[in-house]
Amino acid sequence: MSAPDIDSSKVHGRGIFFDGVTTARHDVVVELAPRTLQVHGVDGSVLAQWSYDELETLSSPDDVLRLGRAGNALLARLEIKDPQLAAAIDERSLPVDRTGRIERRLRTKVIFWSAAATTSLILVAVIAMPLIATQLTPLIPYAIERRLGAAIDAQTRMSLNEGNRPDAP
């Protein structure tokens, strides 16, 4: 087997490639071209060529950069252990973020919107519901109010009196 023809002016390094069709591991040379990441087999053949914008970071241990192609039906993936090569890919590809900046920004948005939703629910419960009740109370006929009160009273007494509960032993 001959070594792949790699342009020495481009950044390159070693990796492990899984083609997504078989379970075989392929030792490969990863070459960072100006617009694409190219995966070369040991015989020099191009096994994959992915645009930097198509790259997707997959979950992996901290010392491994595992990449896939976003939206690809095949589960092809590339594992890179070389920190310099991983940093070079991170610089070229916007979707790849090993610094965690995108995840922190997303987490901040989730916290903000959760707090906003909680605040709105509290405001509705504390301010809006009493206002609505005050506005609607004069519109309810007295006879309906008495029947509703009697039904609620009966249910409350039954739930508090354990001897009358249907599920009591």
Secondary structure, 3 states (H helix, E strand, C coil): CCCCCCCCCCEEEEEEEECCCCCCEEEEEEEECCCEEEEECCCCCEEEEEEHHHEEEECCCCCCEEEEECCCCCCCEEEECCHHHHHHHHHHCCCCCCCCHHHHHHHHHHHHHHHHHHHHHHHHHHHHHHHHHHHHHHHCCHHHHHHHHHHHHHHHHHHHCHHHCCCCC
